[in-house]
Amino acid sequence: MKKNVLLCLAITHLFWSYSTAQKAKIASGDKKYNNYAYVNATQTYERIAAKGYSSVEMYQKLGNAYYFNADFEKAAKWYGQLYQLSSNLEPEYLYRYAQSLKAIGNEKEAIAVLASFENKATADSRGKRLKLNADYLEDIRDNIGVYTIENAGINSKYSDYGSTIVDNKLVFTSARDTGSIGQRKHTWTGKYFTNLYSAGVDGNLIPSNPIRYDANINSKFHEATPVFTKDGTTMYFTRNNYLDGKKGKNEDKINRLKIYKATLIDKKWSNITELPFNSDNFSTAHPALSPDEQTLYFASDRPGTLGQSDLFKVSISANGNYGEPVNLGPEINTEGRETFPFVTKNNYLYFASDGLPGLGGLDIFTAKINTDGSFSEIDNEGAEVNSPYDDFGYYRDSDTNRGFFSSNREGGIGSDDIYRFVSKDKCRQVINGIVTDAASGAVLAGTQVLLLNKQYQVIATSFTDDNGFYTFSAYCKKNYHIRASKENYTPKEVKIKTPETTGETKVLIQLESTLCKVTVGDDLGKCFGIKMIYFDLDKSNIRKEAALDLEKILDVLQQNPTMKLDIRSHTDCRQTAKYNMALSERRAQATINWLVAKGIDKSRLTGKGYGESQLINDCGCEPTNTSNCTEEQHQMNRRSEFIITAL
């Protein structure tokens, strides 16, 4: 995608170590680069490189110039030179090089570079996402067949992108030259500045006869990406910092992007004002409205941005005032570019990103906006809408599943083209079930149930109703984790994979209580899963492992000063009955002695060894002192019991 539709990046001055003549040439290139004259600066650097000069900084600038203008073949060339020249590249350049290689089809080499990026970018969310989602290409392939796309039929040989529907018209952005006397070219790309155009659409959203949009909106600089309120009387749109004939710049003489608002009066747009959270020092662009029109989403590189550009939201009050912009956070934003948001009437956020795992360049992603403002699972829209190039500017009519997106993919007419699509509903699964008490079977109302993706990121939260029931909406052919938790119960997590077809997946969850209800005659050891206090063979001294379990018993006794216990030690039948009786007696006494030494009054404890006299299965050894039972069966008889005799 061309640089004129992306947010500006600040470029620092660099110094070079060539001869005086070469330094002068490079300095000339630097000046043009920092003033965003990309075309001329690139030519300067390329000529110097052709003479055999090499520099990390120069290759960075050459790669960047082409990467941000979506010429991935040349970007890959210069990032490749940079990769060979320096073994200590910043992760950002490894990532861009890998993205460029993917875009031109060098998948094998891209994978190798991505591996270097992942190893180096341990703190970079993109590296973490790639490592956690190694099979992301399989997920993207799962969405093949959802979209049918075709060229929208209104594209020019220039850049056309960013669509929305209002008053039965497709309003879009175009750099086409219609012969206007005031038409001017931009120094970044040598292309015409963009203006808003409109084309009538029929019932199938097929556009025709594009014309310039309202002259009060279009200026001699960039206009782009409008969004309208449902009544069609208010428009938000992107424009260069230009209002009332005055062009604004920051202290570096750079003209940033801003969002403006206009009101429709007598069928003409007027009262054009800039939004209060704009700034001369950073760009704010590509507005999108929530279904209730109380939230405005947008892209920006303002302070607090996690990457090169992030998505933000700002509240709109009933009196038309705006809150403070809020970053959508690391669930959505990465160290790369997130831009071009769009929100459907059923609260799905669509946006473009080159920081999430995709096919290369900008890909289109979607995530459900939950009622609490969080986001559900982020899903790549698939290999039909997305390509190895830049895909962005998504618009969708939720009622008809028809819409538009923009791309600079191969086979287009201009540098960016608008494509129309018809979409099927994605294959979805309903995951539901009941949470119950494992012991009693009683339903557990108010249990928190989380739906996590395979990277263990929480994508939805639910609470069981009065019948212990919960439900989630999910995608088909996906791996999920369902985690249930409730006070006084041990949390439980279940892993599932949803089927390949639309339907319902039931997951019943049983939780074990962490509160053990006991009475006189119960075995306190069962509350902690204590089956046996382990001693060394033929010995009765307390082992380290045994002390850990006895600490649990000690704590209960300390918390319940009137509780009394009868400690019973049992053996299996191997060895003689007399020997086993004596050994178990010593072990019971050793257990009592340990508790007394820890401060428990001896009057609260009784104990006895029962040897093999109370076997709980048929694994007796008499009279031969042998048995055919398995070790597991013998283990059932070797047990320690802490019977409550008083409370």
C-alpha positions in Angstrom: 0.0 0.0 0.0 1.3 3.4 -0.9 2.8 5.6 1.8 0.2 8.3 1.4 -2.4 6.1 3.2 -0.1 5.1 6.0 0.9 7.1 9.1 4.1 9.2 9.0 7.2 7.9 10.6 9.9 10.1 12.1 13.3 9.5 10.5 16.5 10.5 12.3 19.5 12.1 10.6 22.5 9.8 10.1 26.2 10.4 9.5 28.3 8.6 7.0 32.0 7.6 6.7 32.7 8.0 3.0 34.9 10.5 1.2 33.9 14.2 1.2 32.2 13.9 -2.2 30.3 10.8 -1.2 29.3 12.4 2.1 27.8 15.3 0.2 25.8 13.0 -2.0 24.6 11.0 1.0 23.8 14.2 2.9 21.7 15.3 0.0 19.8 12.0 0.1 19.3 12.3 3.9 17.7 15.7 3.5 15.3 14.4 0.9 14.5 11.4 3.0 13.7 13.4 6.1 11.5 15.7 4.2 9.7 12.7 2.8 10.9 13.1 -0.8 11.2 9.3 -1.0 11.5 9.0 -4.8 14.5 11.2 -5.1 16.2 10.0 -2.0 15.9 6.4 -3.0 17.5 7.2 -6.4 20.4 8.9 -4.7 21.0 5.9 -2.4 20.7 3.4 -5.2 23.2 5.3 -7.3 25.7 5.3 -4.5 25.1 1.6 -3.8 25.7 0.8 -7.5 29.2 2.2 -7.2 30.0 -0.4 -4.6 29.5 1.5 -1.4 27.7 -0.2 1.5 26.4 1.0 4.8 24.0 -0.3 7.4 22.2 3.0 7.5 21.9 3.3 3.8 20.5 -0.2 3.3 18.1 0.5 6.1 16.8 3.6 4.3 16.6 1.9 1.0 14.7 -1.1 2.5 12.4 1.2 4.4 11.6 3.4 1.4 10.4 0.4 -0.6 8.8 -1.4 2.3 6.6 1.5 3.2 5.7 2.0 -0.4 4.8 -1.7 -0.7 7.5 -2.5 -3.3 8.4 -5.7 -1.5 10.7 -7.1 -4.2 13.1 -4.1 -3.9 12.6 -4.0 -0.2 13.7 -7.6 0.0 16.7 -6.8 -2.1 18.0 -4.1 0.1 17.0 -5.7 3.4 18.9 -8.7 2.1 22.0 -6.6 1.6 21.6 -5.3 5.1 21.1 -8.8 6.5 24.4 -9.9 4.8 26.3 -6.8 6.0 25.4 -6.9 9.6 25.0 -9.8 12.0 23.6 -7.6 14.7 20.4 -6.2 13.2 17.6 -4.8 15.3 14.6 -7.1 15.3 12.5 -4.6 13.4 14.6 -5.1 10.2 14.6 -8.8 10.5 10.8 -8.7 10.7 10.5 -6.4 7.7 12.9 -8.5 5.7 10.9 -11.7 6.5 7.6 -9.9 5.6 9.1 -8.8 2.3 10.4 -12.3 1.5 6.9 -13.7 2.2 5.3 -11.1 -0.1 7.5 -12.2 -3.1 7.0 -15.9 -2.4 10.4 -16.7 -0.8 8.7 -18.7 1.9 11.6 -20.9 2.9 14.0 -18.0 3.3 11.3 -16.0 5.1 10.9 -18.8 7.7 14.7 -18.8 8.3 14.7 -15.0 8.9 11.6 -15.2 11.1 13.4 -17.7 13.2 16.2 -15.2 13.7 13.6 -12.6 14.5 11.9 -14.8 17.1 15.2 -15.6 18.8 16.2 -12.0 19.0 12.8 -10.4 19.7 12.1 -12.1 23.0 10.3 -9.0 24.2 8.5 -8.3 20.9 4.9 -9.4 20.9 5.1 -10.3 17.2 7.9 -12.9 17.9 5.9 -14.3 20.8 2.7 -14.6 18.6 4.6 -16.3 15.9 6.2 -18.8 18.3 2.9 -19.5 20.0 1.1 -19.8 16.7 3.5 -21.7 14.5 0.7 -23.2 12.5 -1.0 -19.9 11.7 -1.0 -20.7 7.9 -3.2 -23.7 8.6 -5.7 -21.4 10.4 -5.6 -19.0 7.4 -6.3 -21.9 5.0 -9.3 -22.9 7.1 -11.0 -19.7 6.0 -10.6 -20.4 2.3 -14.0 -20.5 0.5 -15.6 -17.9 2.7 -15.2 -15.0 0.2 -16.0 -14.5 -3.5 -14.2 -11.4 -4.7 -13.9 -9.3 -7.8 -12.6 -6.0 -8.9 -15.1 -3.3 -7.9 -15.1 -1.9 -11.5 -14.5 1.7 -10.6 -10.7 1.7 -10.2 -8.3 4.0 -11.9 -4.6 3.6 -12.8 -3.9 5.5 -9.6 -4.6 4.6 -6.0 -8.2 3.9 -5.0 -9.0 2.6 -1.5 -11.0 2.9 1.7 -14.8 2.5 1.1 -18.0 3.2 3.0 -21.7 3.3 2.1 -24.0 6.3 2.7 -27.3 7.3 0.9 -26.9 4.5 -1.6 -23.5 5.6 -2.6 -20.0 4.1 -2.2 -17.8 6.9 -1.0 -14.1 6.1 -1.4 -10.6 7.6 -1.7 -8.8 8.1 -5.0 -5.7 9.8 -6.3 -7.1 9.8 -9.9 -6.6 13.0 -12.0 -9.9 14.3 -13.3 -8.3 17.2 -15.0 -8.9 19.7 -12.1 -6.8 22.8 -12.4 -6.0 22.5 -8.7 -4.8 18.9 -8.9 -1.4 18.6 -7.3 1.2 15.8 -6.8 2.6 14.6 -3.5 6.4 14.6 -3.1 6.4 11.3 -1.3 5.2 9.2 -4.2 4.9 11.5 -7.2 1.2 10.6 -7.3 -1.7 13.0 -7.1 -3.2 13.9 -3.8 -6.2 11.9 -2.9 -9.8 13.2 -2.8 -13.1 11.7 -1.9 -15.3 10.2 -4.8 -18.7 8.6 -4.8 -20.3 6.0 -7.0 -23.9 4.9 -6.9 -24.6 1.3 -5.8 -27.4 -1.1 -6.6 -29.0 -3.7 -4.3 -26.0 -6.0 -4.6 -23.6 -3.1 -3.8 -22.2 -3.0 -7.3 -20.9 0.5 -7.9 -20.9 2.6 -11.1 -20.3 6.1 -12.5 -17.7 7.5 -10.0 -17.7 11.3 -9.6 -16.0 13.7 -7.2 -17.6 14.0 -3.9 -18.7 17.2 -2.2 -16.3 20.1 -3.1 -16.6 21.5 0.4 -14.8 18.5 1.7 -12.1 18.0 -1.0 -9.1 20.3 -0.6 -5.8 20.5 -2.4 -4.3 18.0 0.0 -5.2 14.5 1.1 -8.8 13.5 2.0 -9.5 9.9 2.8 -11.4 7.3 4.7 -14.8 8.9 5.6 -17.3 7.4 8.0 -20.9 8.6 8.4 -23.5 8.5 11.2 -26.5 6.4 10.4 -28.7 9.4 9.7 -26.1 10.6 7.2 -25.8 14.1 8.7 -22.4 13.8 10.3 -19.2 12.7 8.6 -15.7 12.1 10.1 -12.9 11.9 7.6 -9.1 12.0 7.3 -7.3 15.0 5.9 -3.8 16.5 6.0 -3.4 19.2 8.6 -5.3 21.8 6.6 -8.3 23.9 7.5 -9.7 27.2 6.4 -6.9 27.6 3.8 -4.1 27.2 6.4 -1.6 24.3 6.3 -0.4 23.2 9.7 3.1 21.7 10.4 5.1 20.6 13.3 8.4 22.0 14.4 10.1 19.8 11.8 7.9 21.2 9.0 6.1 17.9 8.6 2.4 18.0 7.8 0.6 15.3 9.7 -2.8 13.6 9.2 -5.9 14.7 11.3 -9.5 13.6 11.6 -12.1 16.2 10.8 -15.9 16.4 11.3 -18.4 17.9 9.0 -22.2 18.4 9.2 -24.7 18.1 6.3 -26.8 21.2 5.9 -29.1 21.7 2.9 -27.4 18.8 1.2 -24.0 20.3 1.5 -21.2 19.5 3.9 -20.2 22.5 6.2 -19.0 23.3 9.6 -15.7 21.5 9.1 -13.8 21.3 12.3 -10.9 19.2 13.5 -11.3 16.9 16.4 -9.8 18.1 19.7 -7.5 15.1 20.2 -5.6 15.8 17.0 -2.1 17.2 17.1 0.5 18.8 14.8 3.1 16.5 16.3 1.5 13.1 15.4 -1.0 11.6 12.9 -4.6 10.7 13.7 -6.5 9.0 10.8 -9.0 6.5 9.5 -12.1 7.0 11.7 -14.7 4.3 12.4 -17.9 4.5 14.5 -19.3 1.9 16.9 -22.9 0.8 16.2 -24.3 3.1 18.9 -22.2 5.9 17.6 -20.9 6.6 21.1 -17.3 5.4 20.3 -15.0 6.6 17.6 -12.1 4.2 16.6 -9.1 5.5 14.7 -5.4 4.8 14.0 -2.6 7.0 15.3 1.2 7.1 16.1 0.5 9.4 19.1 2.5 9.0 22.4 1.6 5.8 24.1 1.6 3.9 20.8 3.0 0.4 21.1 4.2 0.2 17.5 4.5 2.2 14.3 0.7 2.9 14.5 -1.9 1.6 16.9 -5.7 1.5 17.1 -7.3 3.8 19.6 -10.9 4.6 20.7 -12.5 7.7 22.1 -15.9 8.2 23.7 -18.5 10.6 22.2 -20.9 12.1 24.8 -24.5 13.0 24.1 -23.5 16.7 23.9 -20.8 16.0 21.3 -17.8 16.2 23.6 -15.0 13.7 23.3 -13.2 11.7 26.1 -9.5 10.9 26.2 -8.2 8.5 23.5 -7.6 5.0 24.8 -5.2 2.6 23.2 -6.9 -0.7 22.4 -4.0 -2.5 24.0 -1.7 -5.4 23.2 -4.6 -7.7 22.5 -5.0 -5.8 19.2 -1.8 -3.7 18.8 1.7 -4.9 18.1 5.1 -3.3 17.4 4.1 -3.1 13.7 1.2 -1.2 12.0 -2.4 -1.5 13.0 -4.6 0.7 10.9 -7.9 1.1 9.0 -10.5 0.1 11.7 -14.1 -0.7 10.8 -16.9 -1.9 13.1 -20.0 -3.8 11.9 -23.5 -3.3 13.3 -23.1 -6.6 15.3 -19.9 -5.2 17.0 -17.1 -7.0 15.1 -13.9 -5.0 14.7 -12.1 -5.4 11.3 -8.7 -3.8 10.9 -5.4 -4.2 9.0 -2.1 -5.2 10.6 1.4 -6.3 9.5 2.3 -7.2 13.1 0.0 -10.2 13.5 0.8 -13.5 11.8 -0.3 -13.2 8.2 0.5 -13.7 4.5 2.7 -10.6 4.2 2.3 -6.9 4.1 -1.0 -5.7 5.8 -3.6 -8.4 6.4 -7.2 -8.0 7.4 -8.2 -9.3 10.8 -11.4 -9.4 12.8 -12.2 -9.7 16.5 -15.5 -9.5 18.4 -15.9 -6.5 20.7 -17.2 -7.9 24.0 -19.7 -6.0 26.1 -17.0 -5.1 28.6 -14.8 -3.6 25.8 -12.4 -6.5 25.6 -11.9 -8.5 22.4 -12.5 -12.1 21.5 -10.2 -14.2 19.4 -8.4 -12.4 16.6 -9.0 -14.1 13.3 -7.2 -13.7 10.0 -9.8 -13.2 7.3 -8.2 -15.8 5.1 -6.3 -16.2 1.8 -9.0 -14.7 -0.4 -9.3 -11.3 1.2 -5.6 -11.4 2.2 -2.5 -11.7 0.0 1.3 -11.4 0.2 0.7 -7.7 -0.4 -1.2 -4.9 1.5 -4.9 -5.6 2.1 -6.8 -3.1 4.1 -9.8 -0.7 4.1 -12.5 -3.3 4.9 -16.2 -2.5 4.8 -19.0 -5.0 5.4 -22.8 -4.8 5.3 -23.7 -7.4 8.0 -27.3 -7.8 6.6 -26.2 -8.9 3.2 -22.6 -10.1 3.9 -21.4 -8.0 1.0 -18.7 -5.4 1.1 -15.4 -4.0 -0.1 -11.8 -4.0 0.8 -8.6 -2.5 -0.8 -5.4 -4.1 -1.9 -2.3 -3.5 -4.0 -2.1 -7.2 -5.0 -1.0 -8.3 -8.4 -3.6 -8.2 -11.1 -5.0 -4.8 -10.1 -5.5 -1.8 -12.3 -3.8 0.9 -10.2 -1.4 1.0 -7.3 -4.2 0.3 -4.8 -7.6 -1.1 -6.0 -11.0 -1.5 -4.4 -12.4 -5.1 -4.5 -16.0 -6.0 -3.8 -16.9 -9.3 -2.1 -19.7 -11.6 -1.2 -19.1 -13.5 2.0 -20.5 -16.7 3.5 -21.0 -16.9 7.3 -17.9 -18.3 8.8 -18.2 -21.8 10.3 -18.9 -21.3 14.0 -19.4 -23.5 16.9 -21.4 -23.0 20.1 -19.5 -24.3 23.1 -21.6 -24.9 26.1 -22.1 -27.1 29.2 -22.9 -27.3 32.9 -20.5 -27.0 35.8 -21.2 -29.2 38.8 -19.8 -30.3 42.1 -17.7 -33.4 41.6 -18.8 -35.0 44.8 -22.5 -34.2 45.0 -23.4 -33.5 41.4 -25.0 -30.2 42.4 -25.0 -27.5 39.8 -22.6 -24.6 40.5 -24.2 -21.2 39.7 -21.9 -18.2 39.4 -18.9 -20.1 38.3 -16.5 -18.1 36.2 -15.8 -19.9 32.9 -13.0 -18.6 30.6 -12.5 -19.5 26.9 -8.9 -19.4 25.9 -7.2 -19.9 22.6 -4.4 -22.3 22.0 -1.9 -19.7 23.1 -3.7 -19.5 26.4 -5.0 -16.0 25.8 -8.4 -15.3 27.3 -10.8 -14.5 24.5 -14.2 -14.7 26.3 -15.5 -14.8 29.9 -18.8 -16.2 31.1 -20.5 -16.9 34.4 -22.8 -19.9 34.9 -26.5 -19.2 35.4 -28.8 -20.6 38.1 -28.7 -24.0 36.3 -24.9 -24.0 36.2 -25.0 -23.4 32.4 -22.5 -21.5 30.3 -22.1 -20.8 26.6 -19.5 -19.4 24.2 -19.4 -18.6 20.5 -16.3 -20.0 18.8 -14.9 -21.0 15.4 -14.8 -24.4 13.8 -11.6 -26.5 13.6 -9.9 -24.6 16.4 -8.1 -25.6 19.6 -9.5 -24.1 22.8 -9.1 -24.4 26.5 -12.0 -24.0 28.9 -11.2 -23.0 32.4 -13.7 -23.0 35.2 -13.1 -21.5 38.7 -15.2 -20.8 41.7 -14.5 -19.8 45.3 -13.7 -22.8 47.5 -13.2 -25.1 44.4 -10.1 -26.2 42.6 -10.0 -24.6 39.1 -10.2 -27.0 36.2 -9.1 -26.6 32.6 -10.3 -28.8 29.7 -8.8 -28.8 26.2 -11.0 -29.3 23.2 -10.9 -29.0 19.4 -14.1 -27.9 17.8 -15.5 -29.9 14.8 -15.2 -28.9 11.2 -18.9 -28.1 10.7 -21.3 -25.6 12.3 -22.9 -26.9 15.4 -22.7 -27.3 19.2 -19.9 -28.7 21.3 -20.9 -29.7 24.9 -18.3 -29.7 27.6 -19.4 -30.7 31.1 -17.1 -29.7 33.9 -16.9 -31.1 37.4 -15.1 -29.1 40.1 -13.7 -30.5 43.3 -14.3 -28.5 46.4 -11.4 -27.2 48.4 -13.6 -27.2 51.5 -13.7 -30.7 53.0 -16.8 -31.2 55.1 -16.0 -33.7 57.9 -17.6 -35.1 61.0 -16.8 -37.6 63.7 -15.8 -40.8 62.1 -14.5 -39.3 58.9 -10.9 -39.7 57.7 -9.3 -36.2 57.8 -6.6 -37.5 55.4 -9.1 -37.8 52.6 -9.5 -34.0 52.6 -5.9 -33.7 51.3 -5.7 -36.9 49.3 -3.4 -38.5 52.0 -3.5 -42.2 51.4 -0.3 -43.1 53.3 2.3 -41.6 55.4 5.5 -42.9 53.8 8.3 -44.3 55.8 11.6 -45.9 54.7 11.4 -49.7 54.3 11.1 -51.4 57.6 11.6 -48.1 59.5 9.4 -45.8 61.4 11.2 -42.5 61.3 9.4 -39.6 59.5 10.6 -39.0 56.0 10.6 -35.6 54.3 7.7 -36.5 52.1 5.8 -37.7 55.1 6.4 -34.5 57.0 4.8 -32.5 54.2 1.6 -34.4 54.5 1.7 -34.3 58.3 2.0 -30.5 58.1 -1.5 -30.4 56.6 -2.9 -32.5 59.5 -1.0 -30.2 61.9 -2.6 -27.1 60.4 -6.1 -28.5 60.7 -5.5 -29.4 64.4 -4.2 -25.9 65.1 -7.2 -24.3 63.4 -9.6 -26.6 65.3 -8.4 -26.8 68.9 -11.2 -29.2 70.0 -10.7 -31.7 67.2 -9.3 -35.1 68.3 -7.8 -37.8 66.1 -7.2 -41.5 66.2 -4.2 -42.2 64.0 -4.3 -45.7 62.4 -1.4 -47.3 60.4 -2.0 -50.2 58.1 0.3 -52.5 56.1 -0.1 -55.0 53.3 0.2 -58.7 54.0 3.7 -59.2 52.9 5.9 -60.1 55.8 4.5 -62.0 58.8 1.4 -60.8 60.6 3.4 -60.3 63.8 6.1 -58.3 62.1 3.5 -56.1 60.3 1.6 -55.4 63.5 4.7 -54.2 65.3 5.9 -52.1 62.4 2.5 -50.4 62.0 2.4 -49.7 65.7 5.8 -48.0 65.6 4.7 -45.9 62.7 1.4 -44.8 64.3 3.4 -43.8 67.4 6.0 -42.0 65.3 3.2 -40.0 63.7 1.8 -39.0 67.1 5.2 -38.1 68.4 5.8 -35.8 65.4 2.6 -33.9 66.0 3.2 -33.6 69.7 6.7 -32.3 69.0 5.0 -29.6 66.9 2.8 -28.5 69.8 -0.3 -30.6 69.7 -1.5 -31.7 73.1 -1.0 -35.5 73.4 -4.5 -35.8 74.9 -6.0 -35.0 71.5 -4.3 -37.9 69.8 -4.7 -41.6 70.0 -3.2 -44.2 67.7 -2.7 -47.8 66.9 -1.0 -50.0 64.4 -3.3 -52.6 62.7 -0.7 -54.3 60.6 -2.5 -56.5 58.0 -5.6 -57.2 60.1 -7.9 -54.7 58.3 -7.2 -55.4 54.6 -9.7 -53.6 52.3 -9.4 -56.2 49.5 -8.7 -59.8 49.0 -5.0 -59.5 49.0 -4.2 -61.6 52.0 -1.0 -63.7 52.2 -1.8 -66.2 55.0 -1.0 -69.0 55.5 1.8 -69.0 52.9 2.9 -65.4 53.3 2.6 -65.0 49.5 0.0 -63.3 47.3 -0.8 -63.1 43.5 -2.0 -59.5 43.9 -0.5 -56.6 41.9 1.6 -53.9 43.5 -1.3 -51.5 43.0 -3.6 -53.8 44.9 -1.1 -54.1 47.8 -0.8 -50.3 47.8 -4.5 -50.0 48.7 -3.9 -51.8 51.9 -0.8 -49.8 52.9 -2.6 -46.7 54.3 -2.7 -44.2 57.0 -5.9 -42.9 58.5 -6.7 -39.9 60.6 -10.1 -40.7 62.0 -11.9 -37.8 63.7 -13.1 -38.8 67.2 -14.2 -35.4 68.5 -15.0 -32.0 67.2 
